[in-house]
């Protein structure tokens, strides 16, 4: 299966290399366990990918003592350099990459969210890879988040280096296109109630979790993700 996909993307790479001159592309290598590696060169479809993602300030609970001596707990953006980023990139070859990670303007890299993580699915790839481990690097000005804005903001561009660790099933294919996020209490099932944890889902019923089937194989995704959404006006 992967051998045929490698041949497909080899021809696609030759064709796209001549025309890919914008800042909306992915250059990643998918390294499946025991299979030939797949080099993926794809272009982000701006017609359906309206922004590069959303950044929300990470909040922390702080405890303080009032003038009367009473102690209370409040939620405060005490560390306004940290943001939670959720990004969904849809490629012209119909793959969808959903990614959630932590951004800190004082660092050059952050970790994949341990609950929601990432999902790469559908398109010519034809599989669903998911995982909750990995790193995202943004280097200098690699992502345009305004740390002075302590509210949710749309991301108009980024240039990221990713290393994602996940699994996929060798016996199933995927035609999944757009994935949604849902609230979950157990990281397995979606709930209509409120929760502090979210997961990616294709049916709004169950979470796409780490594949534990007997035929599941480990996979590592490494490379560069570039996105430029010119219609987003920085706040």
C-alpha positions in Angstrom: 0.0 0.0 0.0 2.6 2.5 1.1 4.8 1.6 -1.9 2.1 2.7 -4.3 1.5 5.9 -2.4 5.3 6.6 -2.6 5.1 6.3 -6.4 2.0 8.6 -6.5 3.7 11.3 -4.4 6.9 11.0 -6.3 5.1 12.1 -9.4 3.2 14.7 -7.5 6.4 16.1 -6.0 7.9 16.6 -9.4 4.8 18.4 -10.6 4.3 20.5 -7.5 7.9 21.5 -7.1 7.6 23.7 -10.2 4.5 25.5 -9.1 4.8 25.7 -5.3 6.0 29.2 -4.8 3.7 30.4 -2.1 3.8 30.0 1.7 1.1 27.3 1.9 2.9 24.0 1.8 3.9 21.0 3.7 7.1 19.1 3.2 7.0 16.1 5.5 8.3 12.6 5.6 6.1 9.9 7.0 8.2 7.0 8.5 6.0 3.9 9.1 7.4 1.0 11.0 8.5 -1.7 8.6 7.4 0.2 5.5 9.0 2.4 2.9 9.0 6.1 3.9 6.6 8.5 2.2 7.7 12.0 1.2 4.7 14.3 1.2 4.7 17.6 -0.6 1.3 19.2 -0.4 -0.2 22.6 -0.7 -2.7 24.1 1.8 -6.0 24.8 0.2 -6.9 28.4 1.1 -10.4 28.0 -0.2 -11.3 25.8 2.7 -8.5 26.6 5.1 -9.6 30.1 6.1 -6.9 30.6 8.9 -3.8 28.9 10.1 -5.4 28.2 13.4 -6.6 29.8 16.6 -4.5 30.7 19.7 -6.1 31.0 23.1 -4.2 32.3 26.2 -3.2 29.6 28.6 -4.7 30.4 32.0 -3.6 29.4 35.5 -5.4 29.3 38.8 -3.8 31.6 41.5 -4.6 31.9 45.1 -4.5 35.3 46.9 -5.3 36.8 50.3 -7.7 39.8 50.4 -7.7 42.8 52.7 -10.0 41.1 55.1 -7.8 38.1 55.4 -10.0 35.8 53.4 -8.4 33.5 50.8 -9.9 32.9 47.4 -9.0 31.3 44.1 -9.2 33.2 40.8 -8.4 32.4 37.2 -5.7 34.7 35.9 -3.5 35.0 32.8 -0.4 35.1 35.0 1.8 33.7 32.2 0.7 35.6 29.1 3.5 34.2 27.0 1.8 30.8 26.7 -1.0 30.0 24.3 -2.9 26.9 23.3 -2.9 26.6 19.5 -5.4 24.5 17.5 -4.8 24.3 13.8 -6.6 22.5 10.9 -4.9 22.4 7.6 -6.7 21.0 4.5 -4.5 20.2 1.6 -5.5 20.4 -2.1 -4.9 16.6 -2.3 -7.7 16.4 0.4 -5.7 15.3 3.4 -6.5 17.0 6.7 -4.1 17.7 9.4 -5.4 18.7 12.8 -2.9 19.8 15.3 -3.0 21.1 18.9 0.1 22.3 20.7 1.3 24.7 23.3 3.1 27.9 22.2 5.4 30.0 24.4 6.9 33.2 23.1 9.9 32.7 25.4 10.7 29.3 23.9 11.5 28.0 20.4 9.4 24.8 20.6 6.4 23.4 22.4 4.8 20.0 23.0 1.8 18.4 21.3 -1.2 18.4 23.5 -1.2 15.1 25.6 -5.0 14.7 25.2 -5.9 16.0 21.8 -2.6 15.7 19.9 -2.8 15.4 16.1 -4.6 13.6 13.4 -3.6 13.2 9.7 -6.3 11.6 7.6 -7.9 11.1 4.2 -7.0 12.2 0.8 -4.4 10.4 -1.4 -2.7 9.3 1.9 -5.8 7.1 2.6 -5.0 6.4 6.2 -5.6 7.9 9.6 -2.6 8.6 11.8 -3.2 9.9 15.3 -1.0 10.5 18.3 -0.5 12.6 21.4 3.3 12.9 21.4 5.6 15.1 19.6 7.1 18.6 19.3 6.5 21.7 17.3 9.3 24.2 16.6 8.7 27.8 15.5 12.1 29.5 15.8 12.3 33.3 15.4 9.0 34.8 14.4 7.8 31.5 13.1 4.2 32.1 14.2 2.4 35.4 14.5 0.8 35.4 17.9 0.3 38.7 19.6 1.1 38.0 23.3 -0.3 41.3 24.3 -3.7 40.2 23.2 -5.1 38.2 26.0 -8.1 36.7 24.1 -8.6 34.2 21.4 -7.0 35.3 18.1 -6.8 33.9 14.6 -3.3 33.0 13.2 -2.6 34.5 9.8 0.7 32.7 9.2 3.3 30.2 10.6 6.4 28.3 9.7 6.8 25.2 11.8 9.0 22.2 12.1 7.2 19.2 13.5 8.1 15.8 14.9 4.9 13.8 15.5 4.7 10.3 16.9 1.6 8.2 16.3 0.0 5.0 15.0 -2.1 3.9 12.1 -3.9 0.7 11.2 -2.6 -1.2 8.1 -6.0 -2.8 7.4 -8.2 0.3 7.3 -8.4 3.2 4.9 -9.8 6.7 5.6 -11.7 9.2 3.5 -12.1 11.6 6.4 -11.9 15.2 5.4 -12.8 17.8 7.9 -12.5 16.8 11.6 -14.3 18.4 14.5 -13.4 18.9 18.1 -15.7 17.7 20.9 -15.7 17.8 24.7 -14.8 14.6 26.4 -14.6 13.3 29.9 -12.7 10.1 29.3 -10.8 10.9 26.1 -12.8 8.2 24.3 -16.3 9.4 24.0 -17.7 12.9 23.1 -20.1 14.5 25.6 -22.7 17.2 25.1 -21.7 18.6 28.6 -18.9 20.9 29.5 -15.4 19.5 30.1 -11.8 20.7 30.4 -10.6 18.2 27.8 -11.3 18.0 24.0 -10.5 15.5 21.3 -10.6 15.3 17.6 -13.6 13.4 16.2 -14.9 12.4 12.7 -18.5 11.5 13.8 -19.0 13.8 16.9 -19.5 10.6 19.0 -16.1 9.1 19.7 -12.6 10.5 19.9 -9.9 9.6 17.4 -7.5 8.1 19.9 -4.1 6.3 19.6 -4.7 3.1 17.5 -4.3 0.0 19.6 -5.5 -2.6 17.1 -3.3 -5.7 16.7 -2.2 -4.5 13.3 -1.4 -1.0 14.4 2.0 0.3 13.4 4.1 3.1 14.8 4.8 6.1 12.6 6.9 9.2 12.8 6.0 12.4 10.9 8.8 14.9 10.4 9.1 18.0 8.4 8.0 21.6 7.7 4.5 23.1 7.8 3.9 26.5 6.2 0.7 28.4 6.2 -0.2 31.9 5.1 -3.8 33.1 5.3 -3.8 36.6 3.8 -7.4 37.3 4.5 -6.8 37.2 8.3 -6.2 40.7 9.7 -4.0 40.5 12.8 -5.8 41.8 15.9 
